[in-house]
Amino acid sequence: MKKAVAVMMLLAGGLFAAPRVSIGIGIGVPAPVAVVRPVCPGPGYYWVDGYYAPSGVWVAGYWHAPVVVAPLVRPYFPRVERARVVVPRYEHFRR
């Protein structure tokens, strides 16, 4: 009886430890995609070309809006205390 239980435990454990084998064949490159670029929506826009995502799906190109640089909200002026310049320190939380 003990031998039968031991053999069954070994066989059951061997089922979970079975090696897995997969075979994949990739041939060639993806087919070229014919894309018609739409009309530019306005000045300053630029075209971003389409591309194949890592998953193999084609992501179409698009017009990207112009980049707007916001002006600096507050100019930086160091404090002056007793004829010496005090530069502010920024402490960062570290674990």
N, C-alpha and C positions, 0 to 999 in steps of 0.2 A: 504494500500500500504506500509506504513512504517513497519507494523507488518510483512508483507511478506518478505521484504528486511532484516529485523532483523533476522527472522527465517532462511533465506537462508545463511546469514553470519554465524550464529551459526552452521548450518549443515556443511558448507564449512570448517570452522575452526576445527570442530571435525574430519573431514577426515584426516587432517594433523597431528593431535595429537593422532592418533590411536596407541595403544600399539603393539609392535612387539614381536612375540613369535617364538622361534626356538627350535627345539628338536634335539639332536644329540645322537647317540648311538655308543659307541666304545667298541668293544668286543675283548679281547685277546691282544696278542703282535704281532708285525710283524713277518712274516715268516723268519726263519734263511736263511742266504745267504751263499752259498758255493763259496769260493774264492780260486783260485790257485795263490800263491805268485810267481811272476816272479823272474828270476835269479838276484842276486845283481849286479848292474852295475859297482861297483868298491869298493875298500877299503874305509872304513869310512862312507859309506852310512848306514842309518838305516830305518827300515820299520815303516810306520805310518799305523795303523790299520784302516779299514773302519768303518763307523758309519752311523747311521740314523740321518739326518738333522732334525731340528725342524719341517720342513714341511712334514716329513715322507718319504723323498726320500733317498735312499741308496747312500752314497758317498763312492766310492771305495778307497781301501788303495793304498799307493804309496811309492816309495823309496825316501827319502829326502836326498839331497846333504849334504856332511859334512860341518859343521860350520867352517868358517875360521875367525880367530880373527886377525884383522888388527893391526899392531904395532902402538904404539903411535906416532903421527906425530911430535910433538914438546914437549920436556920435559918441565915441569913446574919449573921455577926458580923464586922465589919472588924477587922483586927489593929491594935493600938495599939503603936507603937514610939516611945519617948522623947517621950511626950506629943503625938504627932501620929497622925492616923488614916491608915492605909495601905490604900487601896482596891485590890483585886487587879486586874491588867490581864490581858486575854485577847488574846493575839497570834493573828492569823489568817494562815494561809498564803496568800500572794498570788503570782501568777505575773507 
